[in-house]
Amino acid sequence: MKTGLRAYAIKTKYWRPGENYILEIVKGVSGKILDGDFLVVSEKAISVALGNIVDESRVHPSFNAKIIAKIWMPLVWGYILGFLCRLKPRLLQQLRNYPRDAGSRHKQVALQYASLMQALMFGSEGGIDGSNLPYAYVSLPLENAQMAAEEIRRKIREVLGKNVCVIIADTDKTYSFRSFHFTPRPRPIRGIHSFGGFVSYLVGRILKLKRRATPLAVAGCLLSAEEALEIAEFANRARGCGAGRTVWEMAERFGVGLTEVSWEMLETVEHKPIVIVRKTHEHRGSDR
């Protein structure tokens, strides 16, 4: 799986809540997808389309959330853990200036929808993500990514007559030590171990382990964890990061505050929530 693949990132409009994302996927790949292709779809894009989002401006932070935002993030991550994880200087500076009010609300959401060990992450706590979302919205992880993958696969077969393998993936990283794969991200596919919250992240980063995007569901084919990881990361590299990898990058891109990005701003950016990954002819032949 490491060689012999090609990726085709498909541009679509920005999927707002209520979007019929399955219809958009079918339209996007019509005339492009072939039998046996892998179709990799962004979990966050699906989650947003389903309205699986939270407005953090309406959240009231607890004492624990305030402590995490005011002490743990700027001091522990900004000066100790971030350094050990070799985070870029710009990100370290942003963590040292972690917003107290908005940050407390965000950490409260992480505590409520994930766990304390996830809330102690510096970002994407338990799959909760605010990048490529407007205002104070964050997306929550899918409750049943496998069901979504099966529905997408079934619709493509029904409408386009193509048998494909659908993978739903998240940019949150899985770390690999030889054949052992682990991630702080909840609910990955079988063969990837999820545990430890921020501790898993620390171990993976400090030991400089191989890191790749995390597959959350596979429908339509049998893949090992290693194969699914290779395809998910291959697609992730082809997709790009939309308006930015973090809320800081996104706000900087538009020249506004962290909670001032609008839906309309996001719609001006190229979005590629779906990627077709295809084996080359040579590689297809080697599988026979």
C-alpha positions as a Markdown table, in Angstrom:
| # | Residue | x | y | z |
|---|---|---|---|---|
| 1 | Met | 0.0 | 0.0 | 0.0 |
| 2 | Lys | 2.9 | 2.4 | 0.4 |
| 3 | Thr | 3.4 | 2.9 | -3.3 |
| 4 | Gly | 1.2 | 2.7 | -6.4 |
| 5 | Leu | -1.5 | 5.1 | -5.3 |
| 6 | Arg | -2.9 | 8.2 | -6.8 |
| 7 | Ala | -5.1 | 10.8 | -5.2 |
| 8 | Tyr | -7.8 | 13.0 | -6.7 |
| 9 | Ala | -9.1 | 15.7 | -4.3 |
| 10 | Ile | -12.6 | 16.7 | -5.2 |
| 11 | Lys | -13.7 | 20.4 | -4.7 |
| 12 | Thr | -17.2 | 21.0 | -3.4 |
| 13 | Lys | -19.0 | 23.9 | -1.9 |
| 14 | Tyr | -18.7 | 24.4 | 1.8 |
| 15 | Trp | -21.1 | 22.1 | 3.7 |
| 16 | Arg | -23.2 | 24.1 | 6.1 |
| 17 | Pro | -25.5 | 22.4 | 8.7 |
| 18 | Gly | -28.4 | 20.7 | 7.0 |
| 19 | Glu | -26.5 | 20.0 | 3.8 |
| 20 | Asn | -27.3 | 16.7 | 2.0 |
| 21 | Tyr | -23.7 | 15.6 | 2.1 |
| 22 | Ile | -24.4 | 12.2 | 0.5 |
| 23 | Leu | -25.9 | 13.9 | -2.5 |
| 24 | Glu | -22.9 | 16.3 | -2.7 |
| 25 | Ile | -20.6 | 13.4 | -2.6 |
| 26 | Val | -22.4 | 11.5 | -5.4 |
| 27 | Lys | -22.4 | 14.7 | -7.5 |
| 28 | Gly | -18.7 | 15.3 | -6.8 |
| 29 | Val | -17.5 | 11.9 | -7.8 |
| 30 | Ser | -19.9 | 11.3 | -10.7 |
| 31 | Gly | -17.9 | 10.5 | -13.8 |
| 32 | Lys | -14.6 | 10.3 | -11.8 |
| 33 | Ile | -14.9 | 7.3 | -9.6 |
| 34 | Leu | -14.2 | 3.8 | -10.7 |
| 35 | Asp | -14.9 | 0.3 | -9.3 |
| 36 | Gly | -12.3 | -0.6 | -6.7 |
| 37 | Asp | -11.5 | 3.0 | -5.8 |
| 38 | Phe | -11.1 | 4.2 | -2.2 |
| 39 | Leu | -13.3 | 7.2 | -1.3 |
| 40 | Val | -11.9 | 9.0 | 1.7 |
| 41 | Val | -14.3 | 11.5 | 3.3 |
| 42 | Ser | -13.6 | 14.1 | 6.0 |
| 43 | Glu | -15.3 | 13.3 | 9.3 |
| 44 | Lys | -15.6 | 16.9 | 10.2 |
| 45 | Ala | -17.3 | 17.9 | 7.0 |
| 46 | Ile | -19.9 | 15.2 | 7.6 |
| 47 | Ser | -20.3 | 16.2 | 11.2 |
| 48 | Val | -20.9 | 19.8 | 10.3 |
| 49 | Ala | -23.4 | 18.9 | 7.6 |
| 50 | Leu | -25.3 | 16.8 | 10.2 |
| 51 | Gly | -25.5 | 19.8 | 12.5 |
| 52 | Asn | -23.3 | 18.0 | 15.0 |
| 53 | Ile | -21.8 | 21.2 | 16.3 |
| 54 | Val | -21.8 | 23.3 | 19.5 |
| 55 | Asp | -21.9 | 27.1 | 19.9 |
| 56 | Glu | -19.4 | 27.7 | 22.6 |
| 57 | Ser | -20.5 | 31.3 | 23.2 |
| 58 | Arg | -23.5 | 29.8 | 25.0 |
| 59 | Val | -21.4 | 27.6 | 27.3 |
| 60 | His | -20.8 | 28.4 | 30.9 |
| 61 | Pro | -17.3 | 27.2 | 32.0 |
| 62 | Ser | -16.8 | 25.4 | 35.2 |
| 63 | Phe | -14.0 | 26.0 | 37.7 |
| 64 | Asn | -12.0 | 23.1 | 36.2 |
| 65 | Ala | -12.3 | 24.5 | 32.7 |
| 66 | Lys | -11.1 | 27.9 | 33.9 |
| 67 | Ile | -8.0 | 26.3 | 35.6 |
| 68 | Ile | -7.2 | 24.4 | 32.4 |
| 69 | Ala | -7.5 | 27.5 | 30.3 |
| 70 | Lys | -5.7 | 29.9 | 32.6 |
| 71 | Ile | -2.9 | 27.8 | 34.0 |
| 72 | Trp | -2.5 | 24.4 | 32.2 |
| 73 | Met | -2.6 | 25.7 | 28.6 |
| 74 | Pro | -0.4 | 28.9 | 28.8 |
| 75 | Leu | 2.1 | 27.5 | 31.3 |
| 76 | Val | 2.3 | 23.7 | 31.0 |
| 77 | Trp | 1.7 | 23.5 | 27.3 |
| 78 | Gly | 3.2 | 26.9 | 26.4 |
| 79 | Tyr | 6.5 | 26.3 | 28.2 |
| 80 | Ile | 6.9 | 22.6 | 29.0 |
| 81 | Leu | 4.9 | 20.1 | 27.0 |
| 82 | Gly | 4.9 | 22.1 | 23.8 |
| 83 | Phe | 8.6 | 22.3 | 23.9 |
| 84 | Leu | 8.9 | 18.5 | 24.6 |
| 85 | Cys | 6.6 | 17.9 | 21.6 |
| 86 | Arg | 8.6 | 20.2 | 19.4 |
| 87 | Leu | 5.7 | 22.4 | 18.5 |
| 88 | Lys | 6.6 | 25.3 | 16.3 |
| 89 | Pro | 7.6 | 28.6 | 18.0 |
| 90 | Arg | 4.5 | 30.4 | 16.6 |
| 91 | Leu | 2.2 | 27.8 | 18.1 |
| 92 | Leu | 4.0 | 27.9 | 21.4 |
| 93 | Gln | 3.5 | 31.6 | 21.5 |
| 94 | Gln | -0.2 | 31.2 | 20.7 |
| 95 | Leu | -0.5 | 28.7 | 23.6 |
| 96 | Arg | 1.2 | 31.1 | 26.0 |
| 97 | Asn | -1.4 | 33.7 | 25.0 |
| 98 | Tyr | -4.3 | 31.1 | 25.3 |
| 99 | Pro | -7.6 | 33.1 | 25.4 |
| 100 | Arg | -9.0 | 32.9 | 28.9 |
| 101 | Asp | -12.7 | 33.4 | 28.3 |
| 102 | Ala | -13.1 | 31.7 | 25.0 |
| 103 | Gly | -10.6 | 29.1 | 26.0 |
| 104 | Ser | -12.5 | 28.3 | 29.3 |
| 105 | Arg | -15.7 | 27.8 | 27.3 |
| 106 | His | -13.9 | 25.5 | 24.9 |
| 107 | Lys | -12.4 | 23.4 | 27.6 |
| 108 | Gln | -15.8 | 23.1 | 29.2 |
| 109 | Val | -17.1 | 21.6 | 26.0 |
| 110 | Ala | -14.2 | 19.2 | 26.0 |
| 111 | Leu | -14.9 | 18.2 | 29.6 |
| 112 | Gln | -18.6 | 17.7 | 28.8 |
| 113 | Tyr | -18.4 | 15.8 | 25.6 |
| 114 | Ala | -15.0 | 14.0 | 26.0 |
| 115 | Ser | -13.1 | 13.6 | 29.2 |
| 116 | Leu | -10.5 | 15.3 | 31.5 |
| 117 | Met | -7.7 | 13.5 | 29.8 |
| 118 | Gln | -8.9 | 14.8 | 26.4 |
| 119 | Ala | -9.5 | 18.3 | 27.8 |
| 120 | Leu | -5.8 | 18.5 | 28.7 |
| 121 | Met | -4.9 | 18.3 | 25.0 |
| 122 | Phe | -3.9 | 21.6 | 23.5 |
| 123 | Gly | -6.4 | 21.1 | 20.6 |
| 124 | Ser | -8.8 | 18.8 | 18.9 |
| 125 | Glu | -9.8 | 17.3 | 22.3 |
| 126 | Gly | -11.5 | 14.0 | 21.7 |
| 127 | Gly | -12.1 | 14.9 | 18.1 |
| 128 | Ile | -13.7 | 18.3 | 19.0 |
| 129 | Asp | -12.5 | 20.8 | 16.4 |
| 130 | Gly | -13.1 | 24.5 | 15.7 |
| 131 | Ser | -11.0 | 24.9 | 12.6 |
| 132 | Asn | -13.0 | 25.6 | 9.4 |
| 133 | Leu | -16.0 | 26.6 | 11.4 |
| 134 | Pro | -17.3 | 30.1 | 12.0 |
| 135 | Tyr | -17.8 | 32.2 | 15.1 |
| 136 | Ala | -17.6 | 30.1 | 18.3 |
| 137 | Tyr | -18.8 | 26.9 | 16.8 |
| 138 | Val | -16.9 | 23.6 | 17.1 |
| 139 | Ser | -17.7 | 20.2 | 15.6 |
| 140 | Leu | -18.2 | 17.1 | 17.6 |
| 141 | Pro | -17.0 | 13.6 | 16.5 |
| 142 | Leu | -19.5 | 11.3 | 14.8 |
| 143 | Glu | -21.3 | 8.9 | 17.0 |
| 144 | Asn | -21.5 | 6.3 | 14.3 |
| 145 | Ala | -19.0 | 6.8 | 11.5 |
| 146 | Gln | -19.4 | 3.3 | 10.3 |
| 147 | Met | -23.1 | 3.8 | 9.6 |
| 148 | Ala | -22.3 | 7.0 | 7.6 |
| 149 | Ala | -19.7 | 5.2 | 5.6 |
| 150 | Glu | -22.1 | 2.4 | 4.7 |
| 151 | Glu | -24.8 | 4.9 | 3.6 |
| 152 | Ile | -22.3 | 6.7 | 1.3 |
| 153 | Arg | -21.1 | 3.4 | -0.2 |
| 154 | Arg | -24.7 | 2.2 | -0.7 |
| 155 | Lys | -25.8 | 5.5 | -2.4 |
| 156 | Ile | -22.8 | 5.5 | -4.8 |
| 157 | Arg | -23.6 | 1.9 | -5.8 |
| 158 | Glu | -27.3 | 2.7 | -6.2 |
| 159 | Val | -26.9 | 6.0 | -8.2 |
| 160 | Leu | -23.6 | 5.5 | -10.0 |
| 161 | Gly | -23.4 | 1.7 | -10.2 |
| 162 | Lys | -19.8 | 1.7 | -8.8 |
| 163 | Asn | -18.5 | -0.6 | -6.0 |
| 164 | Val | -16.1 | 1.4 | -3.9 |
| 165 | Cys | -14.5 | 1.3 | -0.5 |
| 166 | Val | -15.5 | 4.3 | 1.7 |
| 167 | Ile | -13.2 | 5.5 | 4.4 |
| 168 | Ile | -14.1 | 8.2 | 6.9 |
| 169 | Ala | -11.0 | 9.8 | 8.4 |
| 170 | Asp | -10.0 | 12.5 | 10.7 |
| 171 | Thr | -6.8 | 14.7 | 10.6 |
| 172 | Asp | -6.1 | 13.8 | 14.3 |
| 173 | Lys | -3.0 | 11.6 | 14.3 |
| 174 | Thr | -2.4 | 8.0 | 14.9 |
| 175 | Tyr | 1.1 | 7.0 | 16.0 |
| 176 | Ser | 2.8 | 3.8 | 15.0 |
| 177 | Phe | 5.5 | 1.8 | 16.7 |
| 178 | Arg | 6.2 | -1.0 | 14.3 |
| 179 | Ser | 2.8 | -2.8 | 14.0 |
| 180 | Phe | 1.3 | -1.2 | 17.1 |
| 181 | His | -0.9 | 1.8 | 16.3 |
| 182 | Phe | -2.4 | 4.2 | 18.9 |
| 183 | Thr | -4.1 | 7.5 | 19.0 |
| 184 | Pro | -5.7 | 10.0 | 21.5 |
| 185 | Arg | -8.6 | 10.1 | 19.1 |
| 186 | Pro | -11.7 | 8.2 | 20.3 |
| 187 | Arg | -13.4 | 5.5 | 18.2 |
| 188 | Pro | -10.8 | 4.7 | 15.5 |
| 189 | Ile | -11.1 | 1.5 | 13.4 |
| 190 | Arg | -10.2 | -1.9 | 14.8 |
| 191 | Gly | -6.5 | -2.4 | 15.0 |
| 192 | Ile | -5.8 | 1.2 | 16.3 |
| 193 | His | -5.8 | 1.6 | 20.0 |
| 194 | Ser | -7.4 | 4.7 | 21.6 |
| 195 | Phe | -6.3 | 5.5 | 25.1 |
| 196 | Gly | -4.6 | 8.1 | 27.4 |
| 197 | Gly | -5.9 | 11.3 | 25.9 |
| 198 | Phe | -3.1 | 13.8 | 25.8 |
| 199 | Val | -0.6 | 11.2 | 27.1 |
| 200 | Ser | -0.8 | 9.3 | 23.9 |
| 201 | Tyr | -0.1 | 12.5 | 22.0 |
| 202 | Leu | 2.9 | 13.2 | 24.2 |
| 203 | Val | 4.4 | 9.7 | 23.8 |
| 204 | Gly | 3.9 | 9.8 | 20.0 |
| 205 | Arg | 5.4 | 13.2 | 19.6 |
| 206 | Ile | 8.3 | 12.9 | 22.1 |
| 207 | Leu | 9.4 | 9.5 | 20.6 |
| 208 | Lys | 9.1 | 10.9 | 17.1 |
| 209 | Leu | 6.9 | 8.0 | 16.0 |
| 210 | Lys | 5.3 | 7.9 | 12.6 |
| 211 | Arg | 2.1 | 9.8 | 12.5 |
| 212 | Arg | -0.8 | 9.6 | 10.1 |
| 213 | Ala | -4.4 | 10.7 | 9.8 |
| 214 | Thr | -6.8 | 8.4 | 11.6 |
| 215 | Pro | -9.4 | 6.2 | 9.8 |
| 216 | Leu | -12.6 | 6.0 | 11.7 |
| 217 | Ala | -14.7 | 3.7 | 9.5 |
| 218 | Val | -14.1 | 1.5 | 6.5 |
| 219 | Ala | -17.1 | 0.2 | 4.4 |
| 220 | Gly | -16.9 | -2.0 | 1.3 |
| 221 | Cys | -13.6 | -3.7 | 1.7 |
| 222 | Leu | -11.3 | -5.4 | 4.1 |
| 223 | Leu | -8.3 | -3.4 | 5.1 |
| 224 | Ser | -5.7 | -3.9 | 7.8 |
| 225 | Ala | -5.1 | -1.0 | 10.1 |
| 226 | Glu | -1.8 | -0.3 | 8.3 |
| 227 | Glu | -3.4 | -0.2 | 4.9 |
| 228 | Ala | -6.2 | 2.1 | 6.1 |
| 229 | Leu | -3.7 | 4.4 | 7.8 |
| 230 | Glu | -1.7 | 4.7 | 4.6 |
| 231 | Ile | -4.7 | 5.5 | 2.5 |
| 232 | Ala | -6.1 | 8.0 | 5.0 |
| 233 | Glu | -2.8 | 9.9 | 5.2 |
| 234 | Phe | -2.4 | 9.8 | 1.4 |
| 235 | Ala | -5.8 | 11.4 | 1.1 |
| 236 | Asn | -5.1 | 13.9 | 3.9 |
| 237 | Arg | -2.0 | 15.2 | 2.1 |
| 238 | Ala | -4.0 | 15.6 | -1.1 |
| 239 | Arg | -6.9 | 17.4 | 0.6 |
| 240 | Gly | -5.1 | 20.3 | 2.2 |
| 241 | Cys | -6.3 | 22.2 | 5.3 |
| 242 | Gly | -9.1 | 24.5 | 4.0 |
| 243 | Ala | -9.1 | 27.8 | 5.8 |
| 244 | Gly | -6.4 | 26.7 | 8.2 |
| 245 | Arg | -5.1 | 23.9 | 10.4 |
| 246 | Thr | -6.1 | 25.7 | 13.6 |
| 247 | Val | -8.5 | 28.4 | 14.7 |
| 248 | Trp | -5.5 | 30.8 | 14.9 |
| 249 | Glu | -4.5 | 30.1 | 11.3 |
| 250 | Met | -8.1 | 30.5 | 10.2 |
| 251 | Ala | -8.6 | 33.8 | 12.0 |
| 252 | Glu | -5.2 | 35.1 | 10.7 |
| 253 | Arg | -6.1 | 34.2 | 7.1 |
| 254 | Phe | -9.2 | 36.4 | 7.2 |
| 255 | Gly | -7.7 | 39.1 | 9.5 |
| 256 | Val | -10.3 | 38.8 | 12.2 |
| 257 | Gly | -10.6 | 37.7 | 15.8 |
| 258 | Leu | -10.8 | 34.1 | 16.8 |
| 259 | Thr | -14.6 | 34.1 | 17.0 |
| 260 | Glu | -15.2 | 36.5 | 14.1 |
| 261 | Val | -14.9 | 34.2 | 11.1 |
| 262 | Ser | -18.2 | 34.0 | 9.3 |
| 263 | Trp | -20.0 | 31.3 | 7.2 |
| 264 | Glu | -19.5 | 33.6 | 4.2 |
| 265 | Met | -15.8 | 33.9 | 4.7 |
| 266 | Leu | -15.4 | 30.1 | 4.8 |
| 267 | Glu | -17.4 | 29.8 | 1.6 |
| 268 | Thr | -14.7 | 31.8 | -0.2 |
| 269 | Val | -12.1 | 29.1 | 0.5 |
| 270 | Glu | -11.5 | 25.9 | -1.6 |
| 271 | His | -12.9 | 22.9 | 0.2 |
| 272 | Lys | -12.0 | 19.3 | -0.6 |
| 273 | Pro | -13.8 | 17.1 | 1.8 |
| 274 | Ile | -13.7 | 14.1 | -0.5 |
| 275 | Val | -10.7 | 12.4 | -2.0 |
| 276 | Ile | -10.6 | 9.5 | -4.5 |
| 277 | Val | -7.6 | 7.3 | -3.9 |
| 278 | Arg | -6.8 | 4.8 | -6.7 |
| 279 | Lys | -4.3 | 2.1 | -7.2 |
| 280 | Thr | -2.2 | 2.5 | -10.3 |
| 281 | His | -2.5 | -0.2 | -13.0 |
| 282 | Glu | 0.9 | -1.6 | -12.0 |
| 283 | His | -0.2 | -1.9 | -8.3 |
| 284 | Arg | -3.6 | -3.4 | -9.3 |
| 285 | Gly | -1.8 | -6.1 | -11.2 |
| 286 | Ser | 0.5 | -6.9 | -8.3 |
| 287 | Asp | -2.6 | -7.6 | -6.1 |
| 288 | Arg | -3.8 | -10.3 | -8.3 |
